[in-house]
């Protein structure tokens, strides 16, 4: 069974929010931080570290 990455991340995110119940500001900071890191000069380093 092949599951798209976006769907797996969505399921993990929804379960994490329902089970752990982090504050909404923390979710926003993490999303914004990830978005900004993806567009920074560190993106190639992070990409090679994850592969």
CORNOR-V960160 format. One record per backbone hydrogen bond with DSSP energy under -1.0 kcal/mol. NH is the residue of the N-H (numbers start at 1). CO is the residue of the C=O. E is the energy in kcal/mol with one decimal. If there is no record, write none. Layout:
BEGIN
NH|CO|E / NH|CO|E
END
This chain:
BEGIN
8|4|-2.1 / 9|5|-2.5 / 10|6|-1.9 / 11|7|-2.3 / 12|8|-2.4 / 13|9|-2.5 / 14|10|-2.6 / 15|11|-2.5 / 16|12|-2.4 / 17|13|-2.3 / 18|14|-2.3 / 19|15|-2.7 / 20|16|-2.3 / 27|23|-1.5 / 28|24|-2.2 / 29|25|-2.3 / 30|26|-2.4 / 31|27|-2.3 / 32|28|-2.7 / 33|29|-2.7 / 34|30|-2.2 / 35|31|-2.2 / 36|32|-2.5 / 37|33|-2.4 / 38|34|-1.8 / 40|37|-1.3 / 43|40|-1.1 / 46|42|-2.5 / 47|43|-2.6 / 48|44|-2.2 / 49|45|-1.8 / 50|46|-1.8 / 51|47|-1.0
END
